Amino acid sequence: MFDGDDSDDPFAEELRLAQVPLLGYLVKLTGNLSDSHDLLQQTNLTAWQKRADYATGSNAVAWMRSIARNHYRNYSRSANRSRTVPLLDDDVATLVEARSEERELEETRKRRLLHLCIEQLPERHRQFITAFYIDGRSLIEVGDLHGVNANAVSQMLHRARQNLIRCVRQKSHEHTQDDL
């Protein structure tokens, strides 16, 4: 997988974040983890070589998925692979890609709802959520920051998570009702 070592390069960060979804997509296509890793590396190389073609702020996963799809097609047609039957034909590969895109859109929607719900939390809950989940601090460290013990932090995080779950479900339901 790509280990973007230049954290100041936005494209390298986009590449890094795309690795897991791309590997999952390639595994679905090939049915083979080893071949998927090889195709992912080819995809990364091609994406890096064509990074000037990438429109910053667009969907990097979708852009790289199209590169991966082309590498998969070459892989499935190659002479040294002819002794095996490709796991998926082009029609099924297109369906897999469409389903992957749907999942990605749904995950993006859920993240957007989660961010909206985090903004609606009481300030103290937001501080605890940020310190623990975003900053990666331990329960003890969060407690020290806010003058409470680790058990109190754990309870506060539990309440905040419950509020977030309710909020995301409610907003998701409202969104579904708006679509009807």
CNS distance restraints for C-alpha pairs under 8 A (distance, minus, plus):
assign (resid   1 and name CA) (resid  19 and name CA) 6.37 0.50 0.50
assign (resid   1 and name CA) (resid  37 and name CA) 7.16 0.50 0.50
assign (resid   1 and name CA) (resid  40 and name CA) 7.00 0.50 0.50
assign (resid   1 and name CA) (resid  41 and name CA) 6.62 0.50 0.50
assign (resid   2 and name CA) (resid  15 and name CA) 7.06 0.50 0.50
assign (resid   2 and name CA) (resid  16 and name CA) 5.86 0.50 0.50
assign (resid   2 and name CA) (resid  19 and name CA) 6.72 0.50 0.50
assign (resid   2 and name CA) (resid  41 and name CA) 7.45 0.50 0.50
assign (resid   2 and name CA) (resid  44 and name CA) 6.94 0.50 0.50
assign (resid   3 and name CA) (resid  16 and name CA) 6.40 0.50 0.50
assign (resid   4 and name CA) (resid  12 and name CA) 5.27 0.50 0.50
assign (resid   4 and name CA) (resid  13 and name CA) 6.45 0.50 0.50
assign (resid   4 and name CA) (resid  15 and name CA) 7.28 0.50 0.50
assign (resid   4 and name CA) (resid  16 and name CA) 5.77 0.50 0.50
assign (resid   5 and name CA) (resid  12 and name CA) 7.67 0.50 0.50
assign (resid   6 and name CA) (resid  12 and name CA) 6.49 0.50 0.50
assign (resid   6 and name CA) (resid  13 and name CA) 7.89 0.50 0.50
assign (resid   7 and name CA) (resid  12 and name CA) 6.99 0.50 0.50
assign (resid   7 and name CA) (resid  13 and name CA) 6.40 0.50 0.50
assign (resid   9 and name CA) (resid  13 and name CA) 6.50 0.50 0.50
assign (resid  10 and name CA) (resid  14 and name CA) 6.25 0.50 0.50
assign (resid  11 and name CA) (resid  15 and name CA) 6.17 0.50 0.50
assign (resid  11 and name CA) (resid  51 and name CA) 7.35 0.50 0.50
assign (resid  11 and name CA) (resid  56 and name CA) 7.58 0.50 0.50
assign (resid  12 and name CA) (resid  16 and name CA) 6.14 0.50 0.50
assign (resid  13 and name CA) (resid  17 and name CA) 6.17 0.50 0.50
assign (resid  14 and name CA) (resid  18 and name CA) 6.21 0.50 0.50
assign (resid  14 and name CA) (resid  60 and name CA) 6.24 0.50 0.50
assign (resid  15 and name CA) (resid  19 and name CA) 6.59 0.50 0.50
assign (resid  15 and name CA) (resid  44 and name CA) 7.44 0.50 0.50
assign (resid  15 and name CA) (resid  60 and name CA) 7.29 0.50 0.50
assign (resid  18 and name CA) (resid  22 and name CA) 6.02 0.50 0.50
assign (resid  18 and name CA) (resid  60 and name CA) 6.89 0.50 0.50
assign (resid  18 and name CA) (resid  61 and name CA) 5.30 0.50 0.50
assign (resid  18 and name CA) (resid  64 and name CA) 7.85 0.50 0.50
assign (resid  19 and name CA) (resid  23 and name CA) 6.02 0.50 0.50
assign (resid  19 and name CA) (resid  40 and name CA) 7.83 0.50 0.50
assign (resid  20 and name CA) (resid  24 and name CA) 6.20 0.50 0.50
assign (resid  21 and name CA) (resid  25 and name CA) 6.18 0.50 0.50
assign (resid  21 and name CA) (resid  61 and name CA) 7.28 0.50 0.50
assign (resid  22 and name CA) (resid  26 and name CA) 6.13 0.50 0.50
assign (resid  22 and name CA) (resid  40 and name CA) 7.10 0.50 0.50
assign (resid  22 and name CA) (resid  61 and name CA) 6.99 0.50 0.50
assign (resid  22 and name CA) (resid  64 and name CA) 7.59 0.50 0.50
assign (resid  22 and name CA) (resid  65 and name CA) 6.45 0.50 0.50
assign (resid  22 and name CA) (resid  68 and name CA) 7.72 0.50 0.50
assign (resid  23 and name CA) (resid  27 and name CA) 6.07 0.50 0.50
assign (resid  23 and name CA) (resid  36 and name CA) 6.38 0.50 0.50
assign (resid  23 and name CA) (resid  37 and name CA) 6.93 0.50 0.50
assign (resid  23 and name CA) (resid  40 and name CA) 6.40 0.50 0.50
assign (resid  24 and name CA) (resid  28 and name CA) 6.30 0.50 0.50
assign (resid  25 and name CA) (resid  29 and name CA) 6.43 0.50 0.50
assign (resid  25 and name CA) (resid  65 and name CA) 7.83 0.50 0.50
assign (resid  25 and name CA) (resid  96 and name CA) 7.71 0.50 0.50
assign (resid  25 and name CA) (resid  97 and name CA) 7.31 0.50 0.50
assign (resid  25 and name CA) (resid 100 and name CA) 6.93 0.50 0.50
assign (resid  26 and name CA) (resid  30 and name CA) 6.03 0.50 0.50
assign (resid  26 and name CA) (resid  31 and name CA) 7.90 0.50 0.50
assign (resid  26 and name CA) (resid  36 and name CA) 5.19 0.50 0.50
assign (resid  26 and name CA) (resid  39 and name CA) 7.39 0.50 0.50
assign (resid  26 and name CA) (resid  40 and name CA) 7.42 0.50 0.50
assign (resid  26 and name CA) (resid  68 and name CA) 7.40 0.50 0.50
assign (resid  26 and name CA) (resid  72 and name CA) 7.75 0.50 0.50
assign (resid  27 and name CA) (resid  31 and name CA) 5.08 0.50 0.50
assign (resid  27 and name CA) (resid  32 and name CA) 5.81 0.50 0.50
assign (resid  27 and name CA) (resid  33 and name CA) 5.80 0.50 0.50
assign (resid  27 and name CA) (resid  36 and name CA) 5.43 0.50 0.50
assign (resid  28 and name CA) (resid  96 and name CA) 7.31 0.50 0.50
assign (resid  29 and name CA) (resid  72 and name CA) 7.65 0.50 0.50
assign (resid  29 and name CA) (resid  87 and name CA) 6.77 0.50 0.50
assign (resid  29 and name CA) (resid  88 and name CA) 6.17 0.50 0.50
assign (resid  29 and name CA) (resid  93 and name CA) 6.29 0.50 0.50
assign (resid  29 and name CA) (resid  96 and name CA) 7.49 0.50 0.50
assign (resid  30 and name CA) (resid  35 and name CA) 6.97 0.50 0.50
assign (resid  30 and name CA) (resid  36 and name CA) 6.51 0.50 0.50
assign (resid  30 and name CA) (resid  72 and name CA) 7.82 0.50 0.50
assign (resid  30 and name CA) (resid  86 and name CA) 7.30 0.50 0.50
assign (resid  30 and name CA) (resid  87 and name CA) 5.85 0.50 0.50
assign (resid  30 and name CA) (resid  88 and name CA) 7.30 0.50 0.50
assign (resid  31 and name CA) (resid  36 and name CA) 7.98 0.50 0.50
assign (resid  31 and name CA) (resid  87 and name CA) 6.56 0.50 0.50
assign (resid  32 and name CA) (resid  36 and name CA) 6.06 0.50 0.50
assign (resid  33 and name CA) (resid  37 and name CA) 6.17 0.50 0.50
assign (resid  34 and name CA) (resid  38 and name CA) 6.45 0.50 0.50
assign (resid  35 and name CA) (resid  39 and name CA) 6.17 0.50 0.50
assign (resid  36 and name CA) (resid  40 and name CA) 5.98 0.50 0.50
assign (resid  37 and name CA) (resid  41 and name CA) 6.24 0.50 0.50
assign (resid  38 and name CA) (resid  42 and name CA) 6.38 0.50 0.50
assign (resid  39 and name CA) (resid  43 and name CA) 6.02 0.50 0.50
assign (resid  39 and name CA) (resid  68 and name CA) 6.87 0.50 0.50
assign (resid  39 and name CA) (resid  71 and name CA) 6.48 0.50 0.50
assign (resid  39 and name CA) (resid  72 and name CA) 6.89 0.50 0.50
assign (resid  40 and name CA) (resid  44 and name CA) 6.08 0.50 0.50
assign (resid  40 and name CA) (resid  68 and name CA) 6.95 0.50 0.50
assign (resid  41 and name CA) (resid  45 and name CA) 6.17 0.50 0.50
assign (resid  42 and name CA) (resid  46 and name CA) 6.17 0.50 0.50
assign (resid  42 and name CA) (resid  68 and name CA) 7.91 0.50 0.50
assign (resid  42 and name CA) (resid  71 and name CA) 7.27 0.50 0.50
assign (resid  43 and name CA) (resid  47 and name CA) 5.97 0.50 0.50
assign (resid  43 and name CA) (resid  64 and name CA) 6.95 0.50 0.50
assign (resid  43 and name CA) (resid  67 and name CA) 5.97 0.50 0.50
assign (resid  43 and name CA) (resid  68 and name CA) 5.28 0.50 0.50
assign (resid  43 and name CA) (resid  71 and name CA) 6.96 0.50 0.50
assign (resid  44 and name CA) (resid  48 and name CA) 5.99 0.50 0.50
assign (resid  44 and name CA) (resid  64 and name CA) 7.97 0.50 0.50
assign (resid  45 and name CA) (resid  49 and name CA) 6.15 0.50 0.50
assign (resid  46 and name CA) (resid  50 and name CA) 6.09 0.50 0.50
assign (resid  46 and name CA) (resid  67 and name CA) 7.38 0.50 0.50
assign (resid  47 and name CA) (resid  51 and name CA) 5.68 0.50 0.50
assign (resid  47 and name CA) (resid  64 and name CA) 6.63 0.50 0.50
assign (resid  47 and name CA) (resid  67 and name CA) 7.28 0.50 0.50
assign (resid  50 and name CA) (resid  54 and name CA) 7.13 0.50 0.50
assign (resid  54 and name CA) (resid  58 and name CA) 7.77 0.50 0.50
assign (resid  54 and name CA) (resid  60 and name CA) 7.78 0.50 0.50
assign (resid  54 and name CA) (resid  63 and name CA) 7.70 0.50 0.50
assign (resid  59 and name CA) (resid  63 and name CA) 6.31 0.50 0.50
assign (resid  60 and name CA) (resid  64 and name CA) 5.98 0.50 0.50
assign (resid  61 and name CA) (resid  65 and name CA) 5.82 0.50 0.50
assign (resid  62 and name CA) (resid  66 and name CA) 6.42 0.50 0.50
assign (resid  62 and name CA) (resid 101 and name CA) 7.41 0.50 0.50
assign (resid  63 and name CA) (resid  67 and name CA) 6.78 0.50 0.50
assign (resid  64 and name CA) (resid  68 and name CA) 6.08 0.50 0.50
assign (resid  65 and name CA) (resid  69 and name CA) 5.96 0.50 0.50
assign (resid  66 and name CA) (resid  70 and name CA) 6.40 0.50 0.50
assign (resid  67 and name CA) (resid  71 and name CA) 6.42 0.50 0.50
assign (resid  68 and name CA) (resid  72 and name CA) 6.06 0.50 0.50
assign (resid  69 and name CA) (resid  73 and name CA) 6.18 0.50 0.50
assign (resid  70 and name CA) (resid  74 and name CA) 6.30 0.50 0.50
assign (resid  71 and name CA) (resid  75 and name CA) 6.02 0.50 0.50
assign (resid  72 and name CA) (resid  76 and name CA) 6.06 0.50 0.50
assign (resid  73 and name CA) (resid  77 and name CA) 6.20 0.50 0.50
assign (resid  74 and name CA) (resid  78 and name CA) 5.91 0.50 0.50
assign (resid  75 and name CA) (resid  81 and name CA) 7.13 0.50 0.50
assign (resid  76 and name CA) (resid  81 and name CA) 6.43 0.50 0.50
assign (resid  76 and name CA) (resid  82 and name CA) 7.63 0.50 0.50
assign (resid  76 and name CA) (resid  86 and name CA) 5.78 0.50 0.50
assign (resid  77 and name CA) (resid  81 and name CA) 6.99 0.50 0.50
assign (resid  77 and name CA) (resid  82 and name CA) 6.96 0.50 0.50
assign (resid  78 and name CA) (resid  82 and name CA) 6.50 0.50 0.50
assign (resid  88 and name CA) (resid  92 and name CA) 5.72 0.50 0.50
assign (resid  88 and name CA) (resid  93 and name CA) 5.83 0.50 0.50
assign (resid  89 and name CA) (resid  93 and name CA) 6.07 0.50 0.50
assign (resid  90 and name CA) (resid  94 and name CA) 6.07 0.50 0.50
assign (resid  91 and name CA) (resid  95 and name CA) 6.43 0.50 0.50
assign (resid  92 and name CA) (resid  96 and name CA) 6.18 0.50 0.50
assign (resid  93 and name CA) (resid  97 and name CA) 6.13 0.50 0.50
assign (resid  94 and name CA) (resid  98 and name CA) 6.14 0.50 0.50
assign (resid  95 and name CA) (resid  99 and name CA) 6.18 0.50 0.50
assign (resid  96 and name CA) (resid 100 and name CA) 6.12 0.50 0.50
assign (resid  97 and name CA) (resid 101 and name CA) 6.19 0.50 0.50
assign (resid  98 and name CA) (resid 102 and name CA) 6.24 0.50 0.50
assign (resid  99 and name CA) (resid 103 and name CA) 6.20 0.50 0.50
assign (resid 100 and name CA) (resid 104 and name CA) 6.13 0.50 0.50
assign (resid 101 and name CA) (resid 105 and name CA) 6.15 0.50 0.50
assign (resid 102 and name CA) (resid 106 and name CA) 6.16 0.50 0.50
assign (resid 103 and name CA) (resid 107 and name CA) 6.09 0.50 0.50
assign (resid 104 and name CA) (resid 108 and name CA) 6.12 0.50 0.50
assign (resid 105 and name CA) (resid 109 and name CA) 6.13 0.50 0.50
assign (resid 106 and name CA) (resid 110 and name CA) 6.17 0.50 0.50
assign (resid 107 and name CA) (resid 111 and name CA) 6.13 0.50 0.50
assign (resid 108 and name CA) (resid 112 and name CA) 6.19 0.50 0.50
assign (resid 109 and name CA) (resid 113 and name CA) 6.23 0.50 0.50
assign (resid 110 and name CA) (resid 114 and name CA) 6.03 0.50 0.50
assign (resid 110 and name CA) (resid 168 and name CA) 7.49 0.50 0.50
assign (resid 110 and name CA) (resid 172 and name CA) 7.98 0.50 0.50
assign (resid 111 and name CA) (resid 115 and name CA) 6.17 0.50 0.50
assign (resid 112 and name CA) (resid 116 and name CA) 6.29 0.50 0.50
assign (resid 113 and name CA) (resid 117 and name CA) 6.14 0.50 0.50
assign (resid 113 and name CA) (resid 168 and name CA) 5.82 0.50 0.50
assign (resid 113 and name CA) (resid 171 and name CA) 6.91 0.50 0.50
assign (resid 113 and name CA) (resid 172 and name CA) 7.49 0.50 0.50
assign (resid 114 and name CA) (resid 118 and name CA) 6.06 0.50 0.50
assign (resid 114 and name CA) (resid 164 and name CA) 6.99 0.50 0.50
assign (resid 114 and name CA) (resid 168 and name CA) 6.02 0.50 0.50
assign (resid 115 and name CA) (resid 119 and name CA) 6.29 0.50 0.50
assign (resid 116 and name CA) (resid 120 and name CA) 6.59 0.50 0.50
assign (resid 117 and name CA) (resid 121 and name CA) 6.54 0.50 0.50
assign (resid 117 and name CA) (resid 164 and name CA) 6.01 0.50 0.50
assign (resid 117 and name CA) (resid 167 and name CA) 5.92 0.50 0.50
assign (resid 117 and name CA) (resid 168 and name CA) 6.57 0.50 0.50
assign (resid 118 and name CA) (resid 126 and name CA) 6.45 0.50 0.50
assign (resid 118 and name CA) (resid 164 and name CA) 6.83 0.50 0.50
assign (resid 119 and name CA) (resid 126 and name CA) 7.39 0.50 0.50
assign (resid 121 and name CA) (resid 125 and name CA) 6.07 0.50 0.50
assign (resid 121 and name CA) (resid 126 and name CA) 5.92 0.50 0.50
assign (resid 121 and name CA) (resid 160 and name CA) 7.46 0.50 0.50
assign (resid 121 and name CA) (resid 163 and name CA) 7.77 0.50 0.50
assign (resid 121 and name CA) (resid 164 and name CA) 7.91 0.50 0.50
assign (resid 122 and name CA) (resid 126 and name CA) 6.33 0.50 0.50
assign (resid 123 and name CA) (resid 127 and name CA) 6.20 0.50 0.50
assign (resid 124 and name CA) (resid 128 and name CA) 6.34 0.50 0.50
assign (resid 125 and name CA) (resid 129 and name CA) 6.08 0.50 0.50
assign (resid 125 and name CA) (resid 156 and name CA) 6.84 0.50 0.50
assign (resid 125 and name CA) (resid 157 and name CA) 7.15 0.50 0.50
assign (resid 125 and name CA) (resid 160 and name CA) 5.83 0.50 0.50
assign (resid 126 and name CA) (resid 130 and name CA) 5.98 0.50 0.50
assign (resid 127 and name CA) (resid 131 and name CA) 6.05 0.50 0.50
assign (resid 128 and name CA) (resid 132 and name CA) 6.03 0.50 0.50
assign (resid 128 and name CA) (resid 142 and name CA) 6.83 0.50 0.50
assign (resid 128 and name CA) (resid 153 and name CA) 7.34 0.50 0.50
assign (resid 128 and name CA) (resid 156 and name CA) 7.52 0.50 0.50
assign (resid 128 and name CA) (resid 157 and name CA) 6.70 0.50 0.50
assign (resid 129 and name CA) (resid 133 and name CA) 5.62 0.50 0.50
assign (resid 129 and name CA) (resid 134 and name CA) 7.17 0.50 0.50
assign (resid 129 and name CA) (resid 157 and name CA) 6.58 0.50 0.50
assign (resid 129 and name CA) (resid 160 and name CA) 7.49 0.50 0.50
assign (resid 130 and name CA) (resid 134 and name CA) 4.87 0.50 0.50
assign (resid 130 and name CA) (resid 135 and name CA) 6.14 0.50 0.50
assign (resid 131 and name CA) (resid 135 and name CA) 4.87 0.50 0.50
assign (resid 131 and name CA) (resid 136 and name CA) 6.41 0.50 0.50
assign (resid 131 and name CA) (resid 137 and name CA) 5.79 0.50 0.50
assign (resid 131 and name CA) (resid 142 and name CA) 6.25 0.50 0.50
assign (resid 132 and name CA) (resid 136 and name CA) 5.03 0.50 0.50
assign (resid 132 and name CA) (resid 137 and name CA) 4.86 0.50 0.50
assign (resid 132 and name CA) (resid 138 and name CA) 6.33 0.50 0.50
assign (resid 132 and name CA) (resid 139 and name CA) 7.00 0.50 0.50
assign (resid 132 and name CA) (resid 142 and name CA) 6.65 0.50 0.50
assign (resid 133 and name CA) (resid 137 and name CA) 7.42 0.50 0.50
assign (resid 137 and name CA) (resid 141 and name CA) 5.80 0.50 0.50
assign (resid 137 and name CA) (resid 142 and name CA) 6.22 0.50 0.50
assign (resid 138 and name CA) (resid 142 and name CA) 6.20 0.50 0.50
assign (resid 139 and name CA) (resid 143 and name CA) 6.05 0.50 0.50
assign (resid 139 and name CA) (resid 150 and name CA) 5.01 0.50 0.50
assign (resid 139 and name CA) (resid 151 and name CA) 7.89 0.50 0.50
assign (resid 139 and name CA) (resid 153 and name CA) 6.15 0.50 0.50
assign (resid 139 and name CA) (resid 154 and name CA) 6.82 0.50 0.50
assign (resid 140 and name CA) (resid 144 and name CA) 6.11 0.50 0.50
assign (resid 140 and name CA) (resid 149 and name CA) 6.74 0.50 0.50
assign (resid 140 and name CA) (resid 150 and name CA) 4.92 0.50 0.50
assign (resid 141 and name CA) (resid 145 and name CA) 6.24 0.50 0.50
assign (resid 142 and name CA) (resid 146 and name CA) 6.36 0.50 0.50
assign (resid 142 and name CA) (resid 150 and name CA) 7.56 0.50 0.50
assign (resid 142 and name CA) (resid 153 and name CA) 6.95 0.50 0.50
assign (resid 143 and name CA) (resid 147 and name CA) 5.62 0.50 0.50
assign (resid 143 and name CA) (resid 148 and name CA) 4.64 0.50 0.50
assign (resid 143 and name CA) (resid 149 and name CA) 5.09 0.50 0.50
assign (resid 143 and name CA) (resid 150 and name CA) 5.42 0.50 0.50
assign (resid 143 and name CA) (resid 152 and name CA) 7.58 0.50 0.50
assign (resid 143 and name CA) (resid 153 and name CA) 5.92 0.50 0.50
assign (resid 144 and name CA) (resid 148 and name CA) 6.36 0.50 0.50
assign (resid 144 and name CA) (resid 149 and name CA) 7.22 0.50 0.50
assign (resid 148 and name CA) (resid 152 and name CA) 6.20 0.50 0.50
assign (resid 148 and name CA) (resid 153 and name CA) 6.97 0.50 0.50
assign (resid 149 and name CA) (resid 153 and name CA) 6.53 0.50 0.50
assign (resid 150 and name CA) (resid 154 and name CA) 6.16 0.50 0.50
assign (resid 151 and name CA) (resid 155 and name CA) 6.25 0.50 0.50
assign (resid 152 and name CA) (resid 156 and name CA) 6.09 0.50 0.50
assign (resid 153 and name CA) (resid 157 and name CA) 6.05 0.50 0.50
assign (resid 154 and name CA) (resid 158 and name CA) 6.13 0.50 0.50
assign (resid 155 and name CA) (resid 159 and name CA) 6.28 0.50 0.50
assign (resid 156 and name CA) (resid 160 and name CA) 6.11 0.50 0.50
assign (resid 157 and name CA) (resid 161 and name CA) 6.00 0.50 0.50
assign (resid 158 and name CA) (resid 162 and name CA) 6.21 0.50 0.50
assign (resid 159 and name CA) (resid 163 and name CA) 6.20 0.50 0.50
assign (resid 160 and name CA) (resid 164 and name CA) 6.14 0.50 0.50
assign (resid 161 and name CA) (resid 165 and name CA) 6.10 0.50 0.50
assign (resid 162 and name CA) (resid 166 and name CA) 6.27 0.50 0.50
assign (resid 163 and name CA) (resid 167 and name CA) 6.03 0.50 0.50
assign (resid 164 and name CA) (resid 168 and name CA) 5.99 0.50 0.50
assign (resid 165 and name CA) (resid 169 and name CA) 6.13 0.50 0.50
assign (resid 166 and name CA) (resid 170 and name CA) 6.05 0.50 0.50
assign (resid 167 and name CA) (resid 171 and name CA) 6.04 0.50 0.50
assign (resid 168 and name CA) (resid 172 and name CA) 5.84 0.50 0.50
assign (resid 169 and name CA) (resid 173 and name CA) 6.03 0.50 0.50
assign (resid 170 and name CA) (resid 174 and name CA) 6.13 0.50 0.50
assign (resid 171 and name CA) (resid 175 and name CA) 6.03 0.50 0.50
assign (resid 172 and name CA) (resid 176 and name CA) 6.19 0.50 0.50
assign (resid 173 and name CA) (resid 177 and name CA) 6.15 0.50 0.50
assign (resid 174 and name CA) (resid 178 and name CA) 6.12 0.50 0.50
assign (resid 175 and name CA) (resid 179 and name CA) 6.41 0.50 0.50
assign (resid 176 and name CA) (resid 180 and name CA) 6.69 0.50 0.50
